[in-house]
Amino acid sequence: MTTDDISASRQIDAIIDQAEAWKANLLSRLRALIKEADPDVVEQVKWKKPSQPEGIPVWDHGGNLCFANILKNAVRLTFPKGARMKDPNGLFNTRLDSATVRAIDLEEGAAVDEAGLKALIREAVALNA
């Protein structure tokens, strides 16, 4: 059975299981918050390549809402339409020079602004509507 034959949710479970403990815990928490903010979100895994054969976890609702990368020192949550988003809580802290995307890098021990993140997810859904 190839990873293409396994559900996206199970593929994301496998990505989380392979990560360093703090990154796995953080990505699991972000995933749960995304699902709480948008119960209709669809999980996908995209952009598989030789350097990252497991792919990238993506959350979709009428288009990509956000995707997660496990970096050397952080977990990054990228919003493809982030430059069009208001971000009233100032969560975006990287990719600020991009004309389209914005991202949040969370390092080990970082606090997650749960209400702020849920608001961003809802705003991303609205942008896709």
C-alpha angles and dihedrals in degrees: 000000000000126000087254088065094053121083117261091242091056091046089054089048088055092048089052092046091054094051128096109271099257092045091048092050092047095047090048090053093047090049091052092049092050090052092046091051093048115021089184094058116130119219118221138169115220143165100043111181137160092268091049108023093167090062131216125297109242130185116208138186112162087336136350113319098179143326135211131229125189105219131186094265104011149028110242124205109195125196111203092206094037095123088064093050126096099222095193092181093053096237096148108094105159140039085037092145094057118110091220118013134058127187144193119222114200117192128198111299094013116148116238116224093220097184091045093049092048089051090053091050091051090048090051089052090051091051090054093049 
